[in-house]
Amino acid sequence: MTIATETDNSIAVVWQDLEVAPAELRLDPTLICGQAFRWKCTGRLPTASESDDELRLLLCDYFQLHISLQALCEQWIKVDPEFKKLAQTQIGVRILRQPIVENLFTFIASSNNNIKKITMLVDKLCGKYGQNIETEKGVFFTFPSVQMIARDSAVEQTMKELGFGYRARYYAKTVERLVQLDDTYLENLRHASVEVAREELMKLSGVGPKVADCVLLMSLDKADAVPVDTHIWQVAQKRYVGRLTGSESEFASMLLPSDKQEQIRELAQKLSAFKSPSTKAYELAQALIVTLFSPYAGWAQGLLFSDDLVDSVDPTAAKPTTKSKPISKPKPTPAKRKAERPQTITKQEHETAAEPTAKRTGLRPRPARSVLTKSGL
């Protein structure tokens, strides 16, 4: 974490160690794996007005640093020895604890969308309703509260103009509903059971099982909530169904609790009957992963999803622990090479974020709210 202080009209940047090893937190994969959509690489900027101690508490809460990711991986490896490779290739990918309204409204926009499109829509939402923050690197915006959006008497029309399409109606209805409820309604769901909290969330317009589970996991402290989509269904099929329904030796390769073995085998057998995704297939995949990796199944799902996301974006990409032969391809022209360059965090940015020389995970200078982090931090 960095704190910038003004001294004689100049900015002195002072790095402060969060004392978190890269194995516990790596910023680049954690922040771009489809959990949050408002982080920007800006370089150094002046910090927010909070004190150093306040910033530390906010960041520790946001990254849930009280939970040891390494300890969880050790538990998961005991269940599935092949998880050891995953713990190495997806090292430091944590589940965030995000502001509830921001997380809810972001994932309402996620249906039938990719990360790039979701990011664009959320930026437009913030630009329309959020408070602007002037910086030397440009103008940024906070994530608006429900009350700020509700001031607009034509929310649905505005959201359509911003490009939200059929989802515009969801936002209008959800804003209207939340305004009617107690201000602490969503936060109180942290104290409810997973089932009750999921049922309450799904009463809101635009919130189905997956969106509800994303909010449960990433905002409401339900570590066993497992959001399931095509990615996770495919992971369950590829990684587990064959091994759990195959020979006894394959089944025995996974060190499953004796009291759960029959339940796990039955779930895998039922899931094997589905050759294409469906609501029932998603429910079975979710139940299988929860049974395998509870009580932090949602965190295990985070690593599985991140790994599958990398494969789906670039199936030929070499991973840190995998040696691969170079693939012979025609040499691209300079113009084509420029067009195909992936829009991701650069190696230099990655090294800066990971702070390898300090052997700790540091954060870039934090400016006013929502510039490098998100509103609510």
Residue pairs with C-beta under 8 A, 6 or more apart in sequence:
1 15
1 16
1 17
1 18
1 55
1 56
1 59
1 362
1 363
1 366
2 13
2 14
2 15
2 16
2 44
2 47
2 362
2 363
2 364
2 365
2 366
3 13
3 14
3 16
3 47
3 52
3 55
3 365
3 366
4 11
4 12
4 13
4 14
4 44
4 45
4 46
4 47
4 365
5 11
5 12
5 14
5 47
6 12
6 46
11 46
13 44
13 365
15 355
15 358
15 362
16 52
16 56
16 362
17 358
17 360
17 362
18 56
18 59
18 60
18 65
18 360
18 361
18 362
18 363
19 360
20 63
20 65
20 360
20 361
21 359
21 360
21 361
22 91
22 92
22 354
22 356
22 360
22 361
23 69
23 70
23 91
23 92
24 65
24 68
24 69
24 70
24 92
24 94
24 361
25 63
25 65
25 69
25 92
25 94
25 361
26 91
26 92
26 93
26 353
26 354
26 361
27 353
27 354
27 361
27 363
28 345
28 349
28 350
28 353
28 354
29 90
29 92
29 93
29 306
30 63
30 92
30 93
30 94
30 96
31 39
32 39
32 115
32 344
32 345
33 93
33 302
33 305
33 306
33 309
34 115
34 305
34 306
34 309
35 95
35 96
35 98
35 218
35 302
36 96
36 98
36 106
36 374
37 106
37 115
37 118
37 119
37 122
38 102
38 119
38 122
38 123
38 126
38 143
38 370
38 374
39 372
39 373
39 374
40 140
40 371
40 372
41 345
41 349
42 135
42 137
42 364
42 367
42 371
42 372
43 137
43 364
44 364
44 365
45 135
45 136
45 137
45 364
45 365
45 366
45 367
45 371
45 372
46 135
46 365
46 367
46 368
47 55
47 365
47 366
47 367
48 55
48 366
48 367
48 368
48 369
49 368
50 58
55 366
58 377
59 65
59 363
59 377
60 66
61 97
62 96
62 97
62 98
62 373
62 377
63 94
63 96
63 97
64 94
64 95
64 96
64 97
67 94
67 296
67 299
69 92
69 93
69 94
69 299
72 296
72 299
72 300
73 83
73 87
73 303
75 296
76 83
76 87
76 293
76 300
77 83
77 84
77 87
78 255
79 254
79 255
79 256
79 292
79 293
80 239
80 240
80 254
80 255
80 292
81 253
81 254
81 255
82 239
83 300
85 321
86 303
86 304
86 307
87 303
88 320
88 321
89 307
89 319
89 320
89 321
89 322
90 303
90 306
90 307
91 320
92 361
93 302
93 303
93 306
94 299
94 302
95 217
95 218
95 223
95 298
95 299
95 302
96 218
97 218
97 219
97 221
98 218
98 219
98 374
98 376
99 143
99 219
99 374
99 375
99 376
99 377
100 186
100 187
100 215
100 219
100 220
101 143
101 145
101 146
101 178
101 186
102 143
102 374
102 375
102 376
103 214
103 215
103 218
103 219
104 174
104 186
104 201
104 204
104 207
104 211
104 215
104 219
105 122
105 125
105 143
105 171
105 174
106 118
106 122
107 210
107 211
107 214
107 215
108 167
108 170
108 171
108 174
108 206
108 207
108 211
109 118
109 121
109 122
109 125
109 164
109 167
110 118
110 211
110 214
111 167
111 206
111 208
111 211
113 121
120 163
121 162
121 163
121 164
123 141
124 162
124 163
125 143
125 144
125 159
125 162
125 164
126 141
126 142
126 143
126 144
126 370
127 141
128 158
128 162
129 144
129 148
129 149
129 152
130 141
130 142
130 143
130 144
130 148
130 370
130 375
131 141
131 142
131 144
132 139
132 140
132 141
133 139
133 140
133 141
133 142
133 367
133 368
133 369
133 370
133 371
135 367
135 368
135 371
137 371
140 367
140 368
140 370
140 371
141 370
142 369
142 370
142 375
143 370
143 374
143 375
143 376
146 175
146 178
146 179
147 179
149 155
149 171
149 175
150 175
150 176
150 179
152 158
155 168
155 171
155 172
155 175
155 176
156 168
156 169
156 171
156 172
157 168
158 168
159 167
159 168
159 171
159 172
160 168
162 168
164 171
167 206
169 205
170 205
170 206
171 205
171 206
172 205
173 204
173 205
173 206
174 204
174 205
174 206
174 207
177 203
177 204
177 205
178 185
178 186
178 204
182 188
189 196
189 197
189 200
189 201
189 220
190 197
190 220
190 221
192 200
194 216
194 222
194 224
194 225
197 212
197 216
197 220
197 222
198 209
198 212
198 213
198 216
198 225
201 207
201 211
201 212
201 215
201 216
202 208
202 209
202 212
207 215
209 228
209 282
210 227
210 228
210 229
210 282
213 225
213 226
213 227
213 228
213 286
213 298
214 227
216 222
216 225
216 298
217 223
217 225
217 226
217 227
217 298
217 301
222 298
223 295
223 296
223 297
223 298
223 299
224 290
224 294
224 295
224 296
224 297
224 298
225 297
225 298
226 232
226 286
226 289
226 290
226 297
226 298
226 301
227 298
227 301
228 282
228 283
228 285
228 286
228 289
229 282
230 277
231 305
231 308
231 309
231 312
232 282
232 285
232 286
232 289
232 301
232 304
232 305
232 308
233 277
233 281
233 282
233 285
234 308
235 285
235 304
235 305
235 307
235 308
236 271
236 284
236 285
236 288
236 289
237 271
237 272
237 285
239 304
240 268
240 288
240 292
241 268
241 271
241 272
242 250
243 250
243 251
243 253
243 254
244 250
244 251
244 254
244 264
244 265
244 268
244 269
245 265
245 268
245 269
245 272
251 265
256 264
256 292
260 291
263 291
264 288
264 291
264 292
267 284
267 287
267 288
267 291
268 288
270 284
271 281
271 284
271 285
271 288
274 280
274 281
274 284
289 297
289 300
289 301
289 304
290 297
292 300
293 299
293 300
293 301
310 317
310 319
311 317
314 342
316 324
316 327
318 324
332 340
345 353
352 364
353 361
353 362
353 363
353 364
354 361
355 361
355 362
363 372
364 372
365 372
366 372
366 373
369 375
369 377
370 377
